[in-house]
Amino acid sequence: MTVLRAEGRMWRSLFGWARADRPDGVRTFGYGRQVRPLLYAVAALAIVEGVVIDFLIGLFTDSVTATIVAAAIHVYALCWLLGIVASLRTRPHEIGDGRIRLRNSVFSGLDIPVSAIETVEVCRVDGSGFSGVEVDEDARTATLRHGDATVRLHLRSLEIAGVGVDRLDVTAADPGAFVRAIRHTRTQ
């Protein structure tokens, strides 16, 4: 079921890339600036690889079906890559209604009640690529980063993935504005 949800989110992100409407009263914050160039490079390589493979299949076989199937697979893979890139814009982190919704591209994310946050600060935790949601049970910490983590949330023992967590590090493109928005929401 999770795979089907991610599939739906990917297509919605891809088709909604040009516009990203948000409900009133919800502030949005981007993420993924560090991984976007890598995703574009992979997409460009996928196009080149697809052309080469399709050419080789056509050269070494007489099967039109094999060429069409290979081309369809390449187009689908390219749609996924571009859908992930699009989701970094169409599925931003959101703050509103007493909750912070932290997104992980087209994949799962986290909903954190503002009341569960003790303090929030700008930080820098080096990282690369996508982390998804990673939980360290022994340290009672979690990360949801896309490149370097830039914001640290100190929590009142919130449960993430079945584990009690006291700290969560996340990526936000503008960590200062994200932290200010969280602090402002906590004082309302």
VENKAZI-V666956 format. One line per field, one symbol per residue. phi: phi as a letter, one per 20 degrees, with the letter a starting at -180 (. if undefined). burial: # if it has 24 or more other C-alpha atoms within 12 Angstrom, else .. A space follows every 50 residues. Layout:
BEGIN
phi = ???
burial = ???
END
This chain:
BEGIN
phi = .ffffffffffffffegfccfcffndedbfbngfegffffffffffffff fffffffffecdefffffffffffffffffgfffffffeecffccrlmcd dedcleefbcddfgfeeebbbfbbdfabmedmedcdffelcbcbccnffc cddedekeeclmcfcdbcdcdcfcffffffffffffef
burial = .....##.######.#..........##########..#...#..##..# ..##............#..##..#..####################.### #################.####.......######....########### #####.##.#....###########..##.###.#...
END
